[in-house]
Amino acid sequence: MDQDVVVSLATTALQLALKIALPLLLAGLLIGLFVSIFQAITQIQEQTLVFIPKILGTALVLVVGGPWMLNQLLSYATELWASIPQLTGA
């Protein structure tokens, strides 16, 4: 196994992790931003107000996008598992 192969596998794994995590992170970011704007407008300074909307938003993204995320992980794992003979030179 060459250094190029290892770098390629690591790059692909990091890209997949980013692609899977991005919807969850964006949902949390947008919900946090909207709650912060709402708090600034209404002058409510409750620090725990943002947790429930973020949890609900993340759960909604997982319910809607979970099958796609799982499919991406399974296809990557299947391709990686199938390429083991070529990677080891067997």
N, C-alpha and C positions, 0 to 999 in steps of 0.2 A: 504494500500500500504506500503510495507516494504521499508526499507532503501536499501536493495539489489536490489529491482526492480527499484528504482529511479537511483541508480548507473548504473545499466544495461542499462536503457533507455538513460542516459546521455552519457555513453560510446558508445553505438550504434550510437547516433546522432553525436558525435564527429568523429567517424570513417567514417561515411557517408560524413560529411563535408570535411574531409581530402581527401577522395577518389574522391570527386567531384572537389575540388579545386586543387588537385595535377597536373592534366594536364595543367591547366592554369598557375600555378606557375612555372612549369618546362619549359613551352614554353617561358615565360618571362625571366626566368633565363638563358636559353640557348641562346636566341636571344641577351640578354644583354651581355653575355660573348663573343659571336662572334663579336658583334659590338665593344666591348672594345678591343678585339684583333686586329680588323681591324684598330681601331683608333691608337693603339700603333704601329702597323706596318707602317701605312702611316703618322704618326705624326699629324693627324688631331685632334685638341683638341676642337671640337665643342660639347658642353654639350647637346644640343637639338637633336643631330643626332640619339639617341637611341629611341626616343619616337615613331616615325612613324613605324619603324619595330616592336616594341613591340605591338603597337595597332593593326597592321595588323596580326601579329602572334596570338595574343589573339583572334581576330575576327575569324581567320581561325580555331583555336581550338574550338571555340564556335560553328561554323557552322558544323564542322565535328563531334564533340563530344557532341553537345547540345542535340540531341535526347536521347543519352545514359544517360546523366546527368539528364535530365527530367524524364526518365524512372526510374532511381534509386530513385529520390525524390518522385515520385508518388507511387512507390511500398512501400517505407518506410512509407509514410503518410497513405496509405491504410492499411498496417499492424498495424500501431499504432492506427488508428481509429477503426479497427475491434477488437483490444485487450482492448478497454476501459472498456467493461463490466467485463472482467477478472481482470483488474487492480483495478477497484473500488470495486470489490466484489459483484456486483449486479447480 
